[in-house]
Amino acid sequence: MPELREIVAALSTPIVGAPMAGAAGGRLAAAISAGGGLGMIGVGNVATVEQVRAECGIAAASGERFGVGLMCWSLPQNPELLDAALEFEPIVVSLSFGDPRPHLAKVRATGAAVVAQVGTRAEAADALDAGVDGLVVRGSEGGGHGRGVVSTLPLLQQVLDLTDRPVLAGGGVATARGLAAVLAAGAVAGWVGTPFAACAESLFRPELKEAVIAADTDQTVYTRAFDIAQRFDWPTRYGGRALVNTFTTSWADRTDALQAAVTDELTAKIKQARVDADLSLAPVYAGESAGLVDRARTAAQVLADFAPFRDYLRAAQRWT
C-alpha cells in the first residue's frame, strides 16, 4: 500500500472524514471516498464484531478505498474489533485515545498507514515516538471525544514545528475557507467530522442531523457528563463536545457532583434517550462548526462545497 502522504496526495479534495462512532459507517465512508476524499469508519467502545464487519463490508463492496478509526483505551477488552476491521484491508487506520504501540505491528502487517489523533503537544510527541505514520491535530473546538485544552490553530502550528511527518487538521474545519487556512499553515488535509455527521449518508438519526443543522457555533459544550452518566470507562483526560441540551445545562460543569449522583436509573434513562432520540437528554456529538452547517446535504455536496479552497489559497498568494 502507498504511504500516508501519497494516499492524501491522490485525493481530489484533501479531506478525510473523521471516524465518528455512531455516525461514520460504511455508507458514509464509501460516499466520501467516491466524492474525492477519504472516508473512515468509526468503531466505538460498545461496537460488536458483527457491526464492524457489516459496516466495513459496505465500504469494501463499494470498491472505494477507506479507513477505520479505533479507540486504543478500549481495545484490550475488545481486541477482536481491530482484527475484524483489518479483514477488510483499510488503507488507513486511526489508533487514537490511548497508546497505539501494542497494535502497530498487527496493523503494519496489513500495509495500512497508521495515524493517531492528538490534542496536546505532549500527546503528539508520544505518538511520534510510538512510530505512527502521521498525526491528526484535533483542537478543542472539534466535535465528539478528544482533549479540551488547546484549539486547532495553536496546536497545529506547534505540531507542524515538531515533525516532518504528515499532519492532518481537525476541529472547526467545515468550509472551504477553513480548509484553505489549515493547508496554508502546512497540514496535508482536513479531518472533517461535523458536516459529515449531518449529511444524508451518516448513521445519525434524522432528529440528530436536524439538531446539528439548527445549532449555532456557541451552542456546544465540552464535557465528560455523558460518559459519566452512561458509566463509560473513557479515560478522564478525554471529554466530548456535544450540542447543549437540558442535561448539559444541569451537569456539564458539575461532573464531580454527577459522579457521586449517578444511579442505575439515570444510566438507563440516558441510554434510552439515545434510542428514542430524546435530544433533551441524549448526546448529539458535534463541534463548534455546527454553526457552519446550515442545510441538509449529501457527502458529495459537502465535498463540493469545499472546492473553493483553491481560490482562497490563490488569493493568499498576493502576500508572497
C-alpha positions as CSV (number, residue, x, y, z in Angstrom):
1,M,0.0,0.0,0.0
2,P,1.2,3.6,-0.6
3,E,2.5,5.8,2.2
4,L,0.2,8.2,4.0
5,R,1.5,11.3,2.1
6,E,0.8,9.5,-1.2
7,I,-2.7,8.5,-0.1
8,V,-3.6,12.1,0.7
9,A,-1.9,13.4,-2.4
10,A,-4.1,11.2,-4.5
11,L,-7.3,12.7,-3.2
12,S,-9.1,15.2,-5.5
13,T,-10.2,17.1,-2.4
14,P,-7.8,16.9,0.6
15,I,-10.5,15.8,3.1
16,V,-10.5,12.8,5.4
17,G,-13.8,12.0,7.1
18,A,-13.4,11.7,10.8
19,P,-14.2,8.2,12.1
20,M,-17.1,9.2,14.2
21,A,-18.6,6.3,16.1
22,G,-22.3,6.2,15.7
23,A,-22.2,8.4,12.6
24,A,-19.4,7.3,10.2
25,G,-20.5,3.9,8.9
26,G,-19.7,2.1,5.7
27,R,-22.2,4.0,3.6
28,L,-20.7,7.4,4.6
29,A,-17.1,6.2,4.2
30,A,-17.9,5.0,0.7
31,A,-19.7,8.2,-0.2
32,I,-16.8,10.4,1.0
33,S,-14.3,8.3,-0.9
34,A,-16.4,8.3,-4.1
35,G,-16.7,12.1,-3.8
36,G,-12.9,12.6,-3.9
37,G,-12.0,12.4,-0.2
38,L,-11.1,9.5,2.1
39,G,-13.9,8.0,4.2
40,M,-13.3,6.5,7.6
41,I,-15.5,4.1,9.6
42,G,-15.7,4.8,13.3
43,V,-15.5,1.8,15.7
44,G,-16.8,2.8,19.2
45,N,-16.2,1.3,22.6
46,V,-19.5,-0.6,22.5
47,A,-19.3,-1.8,19.0
48,T,-19.5,-5.5,18.2
49,V,-17.6,-7.6,15.7
50,E,-20.7,-8.1,13.7
51,Q,-21.3,-4.4,13.4
52,V,-17.7,-3.8,12.4
53,R,-17.8,-6.5,9.7
54,A,-21.2,-5.2,8.4
55,E,-20.0,-1.5,8.1
56,C,-16.6,-2.4,6.7
57,G,-18.3,-4.8,4.3
58,I,-20.5,-2.0,2.9
59,A,-17.5,0.2,2.3
60,A,-15.5,-2.6,0.8
61,A,-18.3,-3.6,-1.5
62,S,-18.3,-0.1,-3.0
63,G,-14.9,-0.6,-4.4
64,E,-13.7,2.6,-2.8
65,R,-10.7,2.9,-0.5
66,F,-11.5,3.6,3.1
67,G,-10.0,3.8,6.6
68,V,-11.1,2.8,10.1
69,G,-10.7,4.5,13.4
70,L,-10.5,2.7,16.8
71,M,-10.1,3.6,20.4
72,C,-6.9,2.3,22.0
73,W,-8.2,2.5,25.5
74,S,-11.0,0.0,24.9
75,L,-9.1,-2.4,22.6
76,P,-7.6,-4.5,25.4
77,Q,-11.2,-5.5,26.3
78,N,-12.2,-5.9,22.7
79,P,-9.1,-6.9,20.6
80,E,-11.3,-8.7,18.1
81,L,-12.7,-5.3,16.9
82,L,-9.3,-4.5,15.3
83,D,-9.0,-8.0,13.8
84,A,-12.4,-7.6,12.3
85,A,-11.6,-4.3,10.7
86,L,-8.3,-5.4,9.3
87,E,-10.0,-8.3,7.5
88,F,-11.3,-5.7,5.0
89,E,-7.9,-4.1,4.3
90,P,-8.5,-0.5,5.2
91,I,-5.9,1.8,3.7
92,V,-5.6,4.0,6.8
93,V,-6.1,3.0,10.5
94,S,-6.5,5.6,13.2
95,L,-5.3,4.4,16.6
96,S,-6.3,7.1,19.0
97,F,-7.3,7.8,22.6
98,G,-4.5,5.8,24.2
99,D,-1.2,4.0,23.4
100,P,-1.0,2.7,19.8
101,R,2.1,0.7,20.4
102,P,0.5,-2.7,21.2
103,H,-1.4,-2.6,17.9
104,L,1.1,-1.1,15.5
105,A,2.8,-4.4,14.3
106,K,-0.6,-6.0,13.6
107,V,-1.8,-3.0,11.5
108,R,1.6,-2.6,9.8
109,A,1.5,-6.2,8.7
110,T,-1.5,-5.4,6.5
111,G,0.3,-2.5,4.9
112,A,-2.1,0.2,6.2
113,A,-0.9,3.6,7.2
114,V,-1.3,4.5,10.9
115,V,-2.4,7.9,12.2
116,A,-3.1,9.0,15.8
117,Q,-5.4,11.9,16.9
118,V,-3.7,14.2,19.3
119,G,-4.9,17.1,21.4
120,T,-1.7,18.4,23.0
121,R,2.0,18.8,22.1
122,A,2.8,16.1,24.6
123,E,0.4,13.6,23.0
124,A,1.9,14.5,19.6
125,A,5.4,13.8,20.8
126,D,4.4,10.5,22.4
127,A,2.6,9.3,19.2
128,L,5.6,10.2,17.1
129,D,7.8,8.3,19.5
130,A,5.5,5.3,19.1
131,G,6.1,5.4,15.4
132,V,2.8,6.4,13.8
133,D,2.9,7.5,10.1
134,G,1.1,10.7,10.7
135,L,-0.8,12.8,13.2
136,V,-4.3,14.2,13.3
137,V,-4.3,17.5,15.2
138,R,-7.7,17.9,16.7
139,G,-8.4,21.1,18.6
140,S,-10.8,21.6,21.4
141,E,-13.5,23.0,19.1
142,G,-13.8,19.7,17.5
143,G,-16.9,17.5,18.0
144,G,-17.0,14.2,19.8
145,H,-14.3,12.9,22.0
146,G,-10.8,14.4,22.4
147,R,-8.8,16.8,24.5
148,G,-10.4,20.1,25.5
149,V,-7.3,22.2,26.3
150,V,-5.9,23.6,23.1
151,S,-7.7,25.0,20.0
152,T,-6.9,23.9,16.5
153,L,-4.7,26.6,15.1
154,P,-2.3,27.0,18.0
155,L,-1.9,23.2,18.3
156,L,-1.4,22.8,14.5
157,Q,1.4,25.4,14.4
158,Q,3.1,23.7,17.4
159,V,2.9,20.2,16.0
160,L,4.0,21.2,12.5
161,D,7.2,22.6,14.1
162,L,7.6,19.2,15.8
163,T,7.7,16.8,12.9
164,D,8.0,16.4,9.1
165,R,5.6,13.5,9.1
166,P,2.1,14.3,7.5
167,V,-0.2,16.2,9.8
168,L,-4.0,16.4,9.2
169,A,-6.0,19.2,10.9
170,G,-9.4,18.7,12.6
171,G,-11.6,20.8,14.8
172,G,-13.5,23.6,13.2
173,V,-12.6,22.7,9.6
174,A,-16.1,22.9,7.9
175,T,-15.8,25.2,4.9
176,A,-13.5,26.0,2.0
177,R,-12.1,28.9,4.0
178,G,-11.2,26.7,7.0
179,L,-9.7,24.1,4.7
180,A,-7.5,26.7,3.0
181,A,-6.4,28.0,6.3
182,V,-5.0,24.7,7.6
183,L,-3.5,23.8,4.3
184,A,-1.7,27.1,4.1
185,A,-0.4,26.5,7.6
186,G,1.1,23.2,6.5
187,A,-1.5,20.5,7.1
188,V,-1.7,17.9,4.3
189,A,-5.5,17.6,4.6
190,G,-8.5,18.5,6.7
191,W,-10.0,15.9,9.2
192,V,-13.7,16.7,9.0
193,G,-16.5,15.4,11.2
194,T,-19.5,17.6,12.0
195,P,-20.5,18.4,8.4
196,F,-20.5,14.7,7.5
197,A,-22.3,13.7,10.7
198,A,-25.3,15.8,9.4
199,C,-25.2,14.6,5.8
200,A,-27.6,12.1,4.2
201,E,-25.3,9.0,4.4
202,S,-24.5,9.4,8.1
203,L,-25.7,6.9,10.7
204,F,-27.1,9.7,12.7
205,R,-30.9,9.6,13.3
206,P,-32.8,12.3,11.3
207,E,-33.5,14.2,14.5
208,L,-29.8,14.4,15.3
209,K,-28.9,15.7,11.9
210,E,-31.6,18.3,12.1
211,A,-30.3,19.4,15.5
212,V,-26.8,19.9,14.1
213,I,-28.1,21.9,11.2
214,A,-30.1,24.1,13.6
215,A,-27.3,24.7,16.0
216,D,-25.0,27.8,16.1
217,T,-21.3,27.9,16.9
218,D,-21.9,28.8,20.5
219,Q,-24.4,26.0,21.2
220,T,-22.0,23.2,22.0
221,V,-20.3,22.2,25.2
222,Y,-17.2,20.2,26.1
223,T,-17.9,17.8,29.0
224,R,-17.5,14.3,30.5
225,A,-21.0,14.3,31.8
226,F,-22.5,12.0,29.2
227,D,-19.8,9.4,29.7
228,I,-20.2,9.6,33.5
229,A,-23.9,9.2,33.3
230,Q,-23.7,6.2,30.9
231,R,-20.8,4.7,33.0
232,F,-18.5,4.5,30.0
233,D,-14.9,4.0,31.0
234,W,-13.4,6.7,28.9
235,P,-10.1,8.0,30.4
236,T,-10.8,11.1,32.4
237,R,-8.5,13.3,30.2
238,Y,-10.9,12.9,27.3
239,G,-14.3,14.7,27.3
240,G,-16.6,15.1,24.4
241,R,-18.0,18.2,22.6
242,A,-21.8,17.9,22.0
243,L,-24.8,20.2,21.5
244,V,-26.1,21.8,24.6
245,N,-29.3,20.4,26.0
246,T,-31.3,20.1,29.2
247,F,-28.9,17.5,30.6
248,T,-25.7,19.6,29.9
249,T,-27.3,22.7,31.4
250,S,-27.7,20.7,34.7
251,W,-24.5,18.7,34.7
252,A,-21.8,19.8,32.1
253,D,-19.9,21.8,34.7
254,R,-20.7,19.7,37.7
255,T,-19.1,16.4,36.7
256,D,-17.8,15.7,40.2
257,A,-21.3,16.0,41.6
258,L,-22.6,13.9,38.8
259,Q,-20.1,11.2,39.5
260,A,-21.4,10.9,43.1
261,A,-25.1,11.2,42.0
262,V,-25.2,8.8,39.1
263,T,-27.6,5.8,39.5
264,D,-28.7,2.8,37.6
265,E,-31.9,4.7,36.8
266,L,-30.1,7.7,35.4
267,T,-27.8,5.5,33.3
268,A,-30.7,3.6,31.8
269,K,-32.6,6.9,31.2
270,I,-29.7,8.4,29.2
271,K,-29.2,5.2,27.2
272,Q,-32.9,5.0,26.4
273,A,-32.9,8.7,25.4
274,R,-30.3,7.8,22.7
275,V,-32.6,5.0,21.4
276,D,-35.6,7.3,21.4
277,A,-33.7,10.4,20.1
278,D,-34.8,12.4,23.1
279,L,-32.5,15.3,22.5
280,S,-33.2,16.9,25.8
281,L,-31.1,14.1,27.4
282,A,-29.2,12.3,24.7
283,P,-25.8,13.4,23.5
284,V,-25.5,14.8,20.0
285,Y,-21.8,14.9,19.4
286,A,-20.8,17.9,17.2
287,G,-18.2,20.5,17.1
288,E,-18.4,24.3,17.1
289,S,-18.5,24.1,13.3
290,A,-22.2,23.0,13.7
291,G,-22.9,26.7,13.2
292,L,-21.4,26.5,9.7
293,V,-23.7,23.6,8.7
294,D,-26.9,25.2,7.6
295,R,-28.7,22.7,5.4
296,A,-29.1,19.1,4.6
297,R,-26.5,17.8,2.1
298,T,-25.1,14.6,0.7
299,A,-21.5,13.7,1.3
300,A,-20.8,14.6,-2.3
301,Q,-22.3,18.0,-1.7
302,V,-20.3,18.6,1.4
303,L,-17.1,17.8,-0.6
304,A,-18.2,20.0,-3.4
305,D,-18.7,22.9,-1.0
306,F,-15.0,22.6,0.0
307,A,-13.9,23.0,-3.7
308,P,-13.3,26.8,-3.5
309,F,-10.4,26.2,-1.1
310,R,-8.1,26.6,-4.1
311,D,-9.4,30.1,-4.8
312,Y,-8.7,31.1,-1.2
313,L,-5.2,29.7,-1.4
314,R,-4.6,31.6,-4.6
315,A,-5.9,34.8,-3.1
316,A,-3.5,34.4,-0.2
317,Q,-0.6,34.3,-2.6
318,R,-0.9,38.1,-3.1
319,W,1.2,38.4,0.1
320,T,4.1,36.4,-1.4
